[in-house]
Amino acid sequence: MRDTYREELDDITTCLVEMTNSVGSAMSKATTALLDADVALADLVIAGDAHIDAVRENVDDRCFTLLARQAPVATDLRSVTTAMATVQDLERMGDLAQHIAKVARMRFPDHAVPQEVRPVFLDMGHTAESLVAQAGTIIAKRDIEAAVRLEADDDLMDRSHQQLFRELLDDTWPHGIQSAIDITLLGRYYERFADHAVSVARRVVYLVTGERPLPMAAAAS
Amino acid sequence: MRDTYREELDDITTCLVEMTNSVGSAMSKATTALLDADVALADLVIAGDAHIDAVRENVDDRCFTLLARQAPVATDLRSVTTAMATVQDLERMGDLAQHIAKVARMRFPDHAVPQEVRPVFLDMGHTAESLVAQAGTIIAKRDIEAAVRLEADDDLMDRSHQQLFRELLDDTWPHGIQSAIDITLLGRYYERFADHAVSVARRVVYLVTGERPLPMAAAAS
């Protein structure tokens, strides 16, 4: 029974890591769609979210079955409940990539992101992709040192986010209220994406060390 | 063993219902703090979030212990995994009330919400409180008809949110970019609060009917 349990848990972990790849790819495409006003790419991200949702359902069902059939305890049980929480974070990261793609679609053929803040969104896109890639490694290897590094990298997102507000509040901002609304929401989506990556890392730290992660609010602005 | 299980599950359900009360109270105070620029009340909400986080940890631990000791299956197991997911929604709703209180605090002694959009925020506050109260009843009674009504009431929040954007995009909006940023984020916090109430209702529907809830993205804009 224990061998079956291990195999199934390894498979679930593999699914979670693949999900970080899917979410990272969605975020990469969403950022490109946003910066290039590429509506075809935006549509790909929007349509692709159903796949991420389906993987989430699959992982949920497999975790449930594992609990029902194997009745794990202690760390084995914690591994399953952690997977059930992690899959929620990853699904939500997929939603946020989709939200970004929807803004690109809504403003097409215009660019939702004016030239002035383009470099900031490039940085936020890179940081988001890096964070979710790190989250994948942390899940795969249960690497708590990498989890600590991820938290430091999340500071990059916070700095970009603050830079965004400085640009918007510059007296010379010429793009009006609609653009300010778009950029505020876009900034929030990138920031929340990063928060969920932090949350994934903290769940792994809890699993490995028993040290409870801070609530997600502590990672939010 | 089954009796112990039922008692413990009932206690967990009671905790979840009490948590909806705490979160509803936090949201009510946050809205008042925002509209009256009441910094003392804002501070109460900000400090009070630690209690909501603590209840969440307690519910999490109790669910974990229940799984480990009783190894429930089928609907009994689903009740516990639903509680573990629900408590995450409720904690996040507490965070969002705290975010609203923080905007009130940040702008004090000014009002973050100009007169023009005050009625919209009053409506959003009422809707948010009503939704979380309904969520409490739905959890307590496993009332899936009430869950359907909650989804309809969530439309009120969407309409308020759209009204907010219409006000911001009116050519005569005199309050500048900072105010537009604040109001965009505040609107998002209320909307997400409502999304999580919908998510709670859908989880109960799944528990009772076996019909899987739509992913949360479907409830988001």
Interface residues (C-beta under 8 A of the other chain):
Chain A: D49 D53 R56 E57 F64 L67 A68 A71 V73 A74 L77 R78 T81 M84 A85 Q88 E91 R92 G94 D95 Q98 H99 F165 L168 L169 W173 I177 Q178 A180 I181 T184 L185 R188 R212 P215 M216 A217 A220 S221
Chain B: D49 D53 R56 E57 F64 L67 A68 A71 V73 A74 L77 R78 T81 M84 A85 Q88 E91 R92 G94 D95 Q98 H99 F165 L168 L169 W173 I177 Q178 A180 I181 T184 L185 R188 R212 P215 M216 A217 A220 S221
